Amino acid sequence: MKTTKSVFVASCFIAISLLSGCAASVKSGGTETLAIPESAKHNLVVKFQGNSKVQQNEDWPRLKQEWSEALHNEATRAGYSLAEAQALSPADKDGVGIKINVTNFRYLTPGARYGAGVMVGNAWVNSSADYSDLKSGRLIGTRTYDTSSSAWEGVMSAMTKEQVEAIAQQIISDIKSAKAR
């Protein structure tokens, strides 16, 4: 009886381990301290750009859309407004321009991971964000945001959508924690 219970507990532990994936973690870097006035934090404007390789990727529009939605959700949670723009140009009111530069990514959907498991490989995003003052256009600072998942984490490992959500959360956190000048 005790052996059956131990086998059951061990089986449950293994099943939970296989089904639970790791949350997306973001490697962020930047040397300068971001200095953003409180009044500017409430008006965020984002622009996405990618190199030619990124722009030729058929998943580029989907990546931008999911990232934009994730940033909008995080900004709203923080009490900020966020708009997407085709170009960041000087504005009449205080705000922060966020130019997201994507240098490489591999998009994976949950369906691909569930259907083919480890065979589909890893998902990753390599990017940076240039923060600028919307009034003057002056560069405030730059941060890198890279994330990846491993197929070996199981079928629940972080796919691209979870990765851009984690990056969006980090971007808004960096803005929130920026000291006023």
Salt bridges, closest charged atoms under 4 A:
GLU32 OE2 - ARG143 NH1 3.49
GLU38 OE2 - LYS41 NZ 2.79
GLU74 OE2 - ARG77 NH1 2.50
ASP94 OD1 - LYS135 NZ 3.60
ASP133 OD2 - ARG181 NH2 3.10
